[in-house]
């Protein structure tokens, strides 16, 4: 009787092991199948994002564009400033937000040394700091509140000369550089060679300068906008223009739809400009 009970017990144990083994094999097979399916779905999504315009428009049709026409590109909506034949000049259809400026400047939006009117819906930033406090952003380099460095777009260290003829980088160019560097859509189209590098003057220097990287984003030049320009009709004003008229002044496009020379610590909106290669 003992032998029979031992045989039955052993049979049951082996049966349980067999069932357990089959269950584990089924679970592993299902897990492998699910992993293959997930990987296939991920690959499909990746291919869609890389190849289909439904997710990211990373090229513009090779055709003639009209001024003020709206186009989608690099996850943003832009207005056409000028069709330049093989390229098209675009301005962002919105100003940079409070969050974007704060991240680029690394200063709280409540700090009036750097900002004008700034809230969650709109944000104006100064070209130069509004108060003497160290050597940054075409700062006041003495206790004289009328004495600024010249507001250059991106001066090199060698161009920061004696105080009386010194140059300081603007807040605007600092913010735009950060925004462009961390904008995924623009970095994507840059990697696809869809952006044209800029050559321009800020009124003091010609860019890009020797040894400097190419510049792919900037604000409008005064020469690129005229009174009542159609593409500017829907843009909040005043907004920053790139080139300085002289001395310690900057140019803005004001609420009267005119280019105006103002003090370099004036606050205005920032509208990025890019040049896209068609096709």
Rosetta blueprint (number, residue, H / E / L):
1 X L
2 X H
3 X H
4 X H
5 X H
6 X H
7 X H
8 X H
9 X H
10 X H
11 X H
12 X H
13 X H
14 X H
15 X H
16 X H
17 X H
18 X H
19 X H
20 X H
21 X H
22 X H
23 X H
24 X H
25 X H
26 X H
27 X H
28 X H
29 X H
30 X H
31 X H
32 X H
33 X H
34 X H
35 X H
36 X H
37 X H
38 X H
39 X H
40 X H
41 X H
42 X H
43 X H
44 X H
45 X H
46 X H
47 X H
48 X H
49 X H
50 X H
51 X H
52 X L
53 X L
54 X L
55 X L
56 X L
57 X L
58 X L
59 X L
60 X L
61 X L
62 X L
63 X L
64 X L
65 X L
66 X L
67 X L
68 X L
69 X L
70 X E
71 X E
72 X E
73 X E
74 X L
75 X L
76 X E
77 X E
78 X E
79 X E
80 X E
81 X E
82 X E
83 X E
84 X L
85 X L
86 X L
87 X E
88 X E
89 X E
90 X E
91 X E
92 X E
93 X L
94 X L
95 X L
96 X L
97 X L
98 X H
99 X H
100 X H
101 X H
102 X H
103 X H
104 X H
105 X H
106 X L
107 X L
108 X L
109 X L
110 X L
111 X L
112 X L
113 X L
114 X L
115 X E
116 X E
117 X E
118 X E
119 X L
120 X L
121 X L
122 X L
123 X E
124 X E
125 X E
126 X E
127 X L
128 X L
129 X L
130 X L
131 X L
132 X L
133 X L
134 X L
135 X L
136 X L
137 X L
138 X L
139 X L
140 X E
141 X L
142 X L
143 X L
144 X L
145 X L
146 X L
147 X L
148 X E
149 X L
150 X E
151 X E
152 X E
153 X L
154 X L
155 X L
156 X L
157 X H
158 X H
159 X H
160 X L
161 X L
162 X L
163 X H
164 X H
165 X H
166 X L
167 X E
168 X E
169 X E
170 X L
171 X H
172 X H
173 X H
174 X H
175 X H
176 X H
177 X H
178 X H
179 X H
180 X H
181 X H
182 X L
183 X L
184 X H
185 X H
186 X H
187 X H
188 X H
189 X H
190 X H
191 X H
192 X L
193 X L
194 X L
195 X E
196 X L
197 X L
198 X L
199 X L
200 X E
201 X E
202 X L
203 X L
204 X L
205 X L
206 X E
207 X E
208 X L
209 X L
210 X L
211 X L
212 X L
213 X L
214 X L
215 X L
216 X L
217 X L
218 X E
219 X L
220 X E
221 X L
222 X H
223 X H
224 X H
225 X L
226 X L
227 X L
228 X L
229 X L
230 X H
231 X H
232 X H
233 X L
234 X L
235 X L
236 X L
237 X L
238 X L
239 X E
240 X E
241 X E
242 X L
243 X L
244 X L
245 X L
246 X L
247 X L
248 X L
249 X E
250 X E
251 X E
252 X E
253 X E
254 X L
255 X L
256 X L
257 X L
258 X L
259 X E
260 X E
261 X E
262 X E
263 X E
264 X L
265 X L
266 X L
267 X E
268 X E
269 X E
270 X L
271 X L
272 X L
273 X E
274 X E
275 X E
276 X E
277 X E
278 X L
279 X L
